[in-house]
Amino acid sequence: MRTFFILISIFLLSGCMPIKVETPATYVLSAPKTPQAPIATRPTSLTLLISTPKAAPGYDSPRMIYVDRAYQLSHFTKNRWADSPARMLTPLFLQSLQATRHFQAVVSAPYMGDTDLRLDTELLMLQQDFTQKPSQVRMVLVAQMINVKTNRILATRQFDLTEQAQQNDPYSGVVAANRIVARLLPQLATFAVHNTR
């Protein structure tokens, strides 16, 4: 009987103590702190709409994807993105294309006004590859410039960028992914500026 009361007392006391709930570490993709130099020498009167980037199956959630064997996508349980990577890229694309000073206006969906051009993007891959030693992060993104008036595709380009991670852990993958974004933004801006006709 005494053992029963001791067990009940322990149970009741444990209910009064705070329970520590471990939340996953959350990371973002961000633009480099150094401003991008303007690309355009002569501004145009064009308005560019950046549509919401799409993502290939498996890459359309905040889960941080890694691979350690061929054809199998896995995700970290204690590490995640703040939003899906494709959605986090939208404001970065907007900022980068505004910095070119090539367009009269750069807007993002859901903009309902008239536009001349549209930039469509699809994130095909963003993953940390542990089959490489040290691990590598790879991003593959397809971009299309479209004439809104004629619905004609002006140009298509696939960006395939890889960065080595400093260590074999999720945070090193995040740092490598942000280095990729720093390389991608000026390349995407140049692609957009050079394909506006």
C-alpha positions as CSV (number, residue, x, y, z in Angstrom):
1,M,0.0,0.0,0.0
2,R,2.8,2.3,0.9
3,T,4.5,1.7,-2.5
4,F,1.2,2.6,-4.2
5,F,1.1,6.0,-2.5
6,I,4.7,6.7,-3.3
7,L,4.0,5.9,-7.0
8,I,0.9,8.2,-7.0
9,S,2.9,11.0,-5.4
10,I,5.6,10.7,-8.0
11,F,3.1,10.7,-10.8
12,L,1.3,13.8,-9.4
13,L,4.5,15.7,-8.8
14,S,5.8,14.9,-12.3
15,G,2.5,16.4,-13.7
16,C,3.4,19.7,-12.0
17,M,6.8,19.9,-13.5
18,P,7.2,21.6,-16.9
19,I,7.6,19.2,-19.8
20,K,10.3,20.3,-22.3
21,V,9.1,19.9,-25.8
22,E,11.9,19.9,-28.3
23,T,11.0,22.0,-31.4
24,P,12.9,21.5,-34.6
25,A,15.5,24.1,-35.6
26,T,14.1,26.3,-38.3
27,Y,16.2,27.9,-41.1
28,V,15.7,30.4,-43.9
29,L,17.0,31.1,-47.4
30,S,18.2,34.7,-47.6
31,A,19.8,37.2,-50.0
32,P,23.5,38.2,-49.6
33,K,24.1,41.3,-47.5
34,T,26.1,43.0,-50.2
35,P,23.8,44.7,-52.7
36,Q,23.7,43.5,-56.2
37,A,25.1,45.9,-58.8
38,P,22.5,47.2,-61.3
39,I,22.7,45.3,-64.6
40,A,20.7,47.6,-66.9
41,T,22.4,50.5,-68.5
42,R,19.1,51.8,-69.9
43,P,15.8,51.3,-67.9
44,T,12.8,50.0,-69.9
45,S,9.1,50.7,-69.4
46,L,8.4,47.0,-69.0
47,T,6.6,45.5,-66.0
48,L,7.7,42.0,-64.9
49,L,5.5,39.7,-62.9
50,I,7.3,37.0,-60.8
51,S,4.9,34.1,-60.5
52,T,4.9,32.0,-57.4
53,P,7.7,29.3,-57.9
54,K,6.5,25.8,-58.3
55,A,8.3,22.8,-56.8
56,A,8.8,19.3,-58.0
57,P,7.2,16.4,-55.9
58,G,9.2,15.8,-52.7
59,Y,10.5,19.4,-52.6
60,D,7.2,21.3,-52.0
61,S,7.2,21.4,-48.2
62,P,9.4,22.9,-45.4
63,R,11.1,19.5,-44.9
64,M,14.9,19.6,-45.4
65,I,15.7,16.9,-47.9
66,Y,18.8,14.8,-47.9
67,V,19.9,11.7,-49.8
68,D,22.3,9.0,-48.5
69,R,21.4,6.4,-51.2
70,A,20.4,6.6,-54.8
71,Y,16.7,7.3,-55.6
72,Q,15.6,7.8,-52.0
73,L,14.6,11.1,-50.5
74,S,14.9,11.4,-46.7
75,H,14.2,14.4,-44.5
76,F,15.7,15.6,-41.2
77,T,13.3,15.3,-38.3
78,K,14.8,18.0,-36.0
79,N,15.7,20.5,-38.8
80,R,13.3,22.2,-41.2
81,W,12.9,25.3,-43.4
82,A,10.7,28.1,-42.2
83,D,8.6,27.6,-45.4
84,S,8.9,25.6,-48.6
85,P,12.1,26.7,-50.3
86,A,10.2,27.6,-53.5
87,R,8.1,30.1,-51.5
88,M,11.1,31.5,-49.7
89,L,12.7,32.2,-53.0
90,T,9.9,34.6,-54.2
91,P,10.9,37.7,-52.2
92,L,14.6,37.1,-53.1
93,F,13.8,37.0,-56.8
94,L,11.7,40.1,-56.4
95,Q,14.5,42.0,-54.6
96,S,17.2,40.8,-57.1
97,L,15.2,41.8,-60.2
98,Q,14.3,45.2,-58.8
99,A,18.0,45.8,-58.1
100,T,18.7,45.5,-61.9
101,R,16.9,48.7,-62.5
102,H,16.0,47.3,-65.9
103,F,12.2,47.2,-65.4
104,Q,9.8,50.0,-64.7
105,A,8.2,47.7,-62.1
106,V,8.8,44.2,-60.7
107,V,5.8,42.7,-59.0
108,S,5.0,39.3,-57.6
109,A,1.8,37.1,-57.5
110,P,-1.0,37.7,-56.7
111,Y,-0.7,40.9,-58.6
112,M,-3.9,41.6,-60.7
113,G,-2.8,44.6,-62.8
114,D,-1.4,44.6,-66.4
115,T,2.2,43.3,-66.9
116,D,4.4,42.8,-70.0
117,L,6.5,39.9,-69.0
118,R,6.3,37.0,-66.5
119,L,9.1,35.0,-64.9
120,D,8.0,31.4,-64.2
121,T,10.3,29.2,-62.1
122,E,10.2,25.6,-60.8
123,L,12.5,24.2,-58.1
124,L,13.4,20.7,-59.3
125,M,15.8,19.9,-56.5
126,L,17.2,21.2,-53.3
127,Q,18.9,18.5,-51.3
128,Q,22.0,17.6,-49.2
129,D,23.9,14.7,-50.7
130,F,25.6,12.5,-48.2
131,T,26.8,10.0,-50.8
132,Q,29.6,12.6,-51.4
133,K,32.3,13.0,-48.8
134,P,32.1,15.7,-47.6
135,S,28.4,16.2,-48.3
136,Q,27.2,18.6,-51.1
137,V,24.1,20.6,-51.5
138,R,22.6,20.8,-55.0
139,M,19.9,23.1,-56.3
140,V,18.2,22.7,-59.7
141,L,15.9,25.5,-60.9
142,V,14.2,26.0,-64.3
143,A,13.3,29.5,-65.3
144,Q,11.1,30.8,-68.2
145,M,10.6,34.3,-69.5
146,I,7.2,34.7,-71.0
147,N,5.6,37.5,-73.0
148,V,2.3,38.0,-71.3
149,K,0.6,39.7,-74.3
150,T,1.4,36.9,-76.7
151,N,1.8,34.1,-74.2
152,R,5.1,33.2,-76.0
153,I,8.0,31.7,-74.2
154,L,11.0,34.0,-74.8
155,A,13.7,31.9,-73.1
156,T,14.2,28.9,-70.9
157,R,17.2,28.1,-68.7
158,Q,18.0,25.5,-66.2
159,F,20.3,26.5,-63.3
160,D,22.2,23.6,-61.7
161,L,24.3,24.7,-58.8
162,T,26.3,22.7,-56.2
163,E,28.1,23.8,-53.0
164,Q,30.2,21.7,-50.7
165,A,29.1,21.6,-47.1
166,Q,31.8,22.3,-44.5
167,Q,30.6,19.4,-42.3
168,N,28.2,16.5,-42.6
169,D,25.4,18.1,-40.7
170,P,22.1,19.9,-41.5
171,Y,23.3,23.4,-40.5
172,S,26.3,23.1,-42.9
173,G,23.8,22.2,-45.6
174,V,21.8,25.4,-44.8
175,V,24.9,27.5,-45.1
176,A,25.8,25.8,-48.4
177,A,22.2,26.3,-49.7
178,N,22.4,30.0,-48.9
179,R,25.7,30.2,-50.8
180,I,23.9,28.7,-53.8
181,V,21.2,31.3,-53.5
182,A,23.9,34.1,-53.5
183,R,25.2,32.7,-56.8
184,L,21.8,32.0,-58.3
185,L,20.2,35.5,-57.8
186,P,22.6,37.5,-60.1
187,Q,22.5,34.7,-62.7
188,L,18.7,34.7,-62.7
189,A,18.6,38.5,-62.9
190,T,21.0,38.5,-65.9
191,F,18.9,35.9,-67.6
192,A,15.7,37.9,-67.1
193,V,17.3,41.2,-68.3
194,H,18.8,39.7,-71.4
195,N,15.5,38.0,-72.5
196,T,13.0,40.8,-72.4
197,R,12.4,41.3,-76.1
